[in-house]
């Protein structure tokens, strides 16, 4: 179904999207389903209809000293990555083994290791995130969402869990809920490149907000230093639609950052 959706989407946008952008979309959505569902998110109040949260405040902005001289952009630290605390060497070794098994698509082996870790180290959120990743690979979206929610409850600063949960909600057709989780990830770490990129895709493909999509895609380029390839092709096409050459108020960062890794 996912590839069928991609082909239909590309066909409908063929007149206004470049071939490069369409191919990139196919890659991004190859494993995605787009059917809406009535799934309710336990982290969203049942009494409140979710609304699109403002995200412009998380965009990179230039700063100047008191004499008006442009200062190098200082990238904010990932709060999850800078957390301190002692973790047993055996726990780290088991987590690495689970990650190795996951990357080899040996999901049963990875799941066995991770479930043991969850029982033995309840204070860690990383194993729950990876269990959610396994559920996502197996197309068990509700289970994946539950595991990501548990990871957030365990460690509210695990930005990876918000990113994954947003993806699940997007796959379930809950686009505003997904936007809320991307916004929460950026509230924790405003310079999270992958959150900016995924939010840009959500805005452009699913929510018809091209200018917001452009802003966050430019933020991704700015922070990651990746100004070529499929993202650049897609961004050029968005600019044609918005008529805006460059939409964020930032020049060159002092250094680029990479996507948050899989922490324990």
MOVENPE-V90562 format. One record per backbone hydrogen bond with DSSP energy under -0.5 kcal/mol. CO is the residue of the C=O (numbers start at 1). NH is the residue of the N-H. If there is no record, write none. Layout:
CO|NH / CO|NH
This chain:
1|5 / 2|6 / 3|7 / 4|8 / 5|9 / 6|10 / 7|11 / 8|12 / 9|13 / 11|14 / 13|16 / 13|17 / 18|22 / 19|23 / 20|24 / 21|25 / 22|26 / 23|27 / 24|28 / 25|29 / 26|30 / 27|30 / 29|32 / 40|42 / 41|44 / 45|48 / 47|49 / 55|58 / 56|59 / 60|249 / 63|71 / 65|68 / 69|65 / 71|63 / 73|75 / 73|254 / 77|79 / 78|82 / 80|83 / 88|92 / 89|93 / 90|94 / 91|95 / 92|96 / 93|97 / 94|98 / 95|99 / 96|100 / 97|101 / 98|102 / 99|103 / 100|104 / 101|106 / 102|105 / 105|107 / 106|110 / 107|111 / 108|112 / 109|113 / 110|114 / 111|115 / 112|116 / 113|117 / 114|118 / 115|119 / 116|120 / 117|121 / 121|124 / 125|129 / 126|130 / 127|131 / 128|132 / 129|133 / 130|134 / 131|135 / 132|136 / 133|137 / 134|138 / 135|140 / 136|139 / 139|141 / 140|144 / 141|145 / 142|146 / 143|147 / 144|148 / 145|149 / 146|150 / 147|151 / 148|152 / 149|153 / 150|154 / 151|155 / 155|158 / 157|159 / 158|161 / 158|162 / 159|163 / 160|164 / 161|165 / 162|166 / 163|167 / 164|168 / 165|169 / 166|170 / 167|171 / 168|172 / 169|174 / 170|173 / 172|37 / 173|175 / 174|178 / 175|179 / 176|180 / 177|181 / 178|182 / 179|183 / 180|184 / 181|185 / 182|186 / 183|187 / 184|188 / 185|189 / 189|192 / 191|193 / 192|196 / 193|197 / 194|198 / 195|199 / 196|200 / 197|201 / 198|202 / 199|203 / 200|204 / 201|205 / 201|206 / 202|206 / 202|207 / 203|209 / 209|213 / 210|214 / 211|215 / 212|216 / 213|217 / 214|218 / 215|219 / 216|220 / 217|221 / 218|222 / 219|223 / 220|224 / 221|225 / 223|257 / 225|227 / 229|233 / 230|234 / 231|235 / 232|236 / 233|237 / 234|238 / 235|239 / 236|240 / 237|241 / 238|242 / 239|243 / 243|245 / 248|250 / 249|62 / 252|73 / 261|263 / 264|126
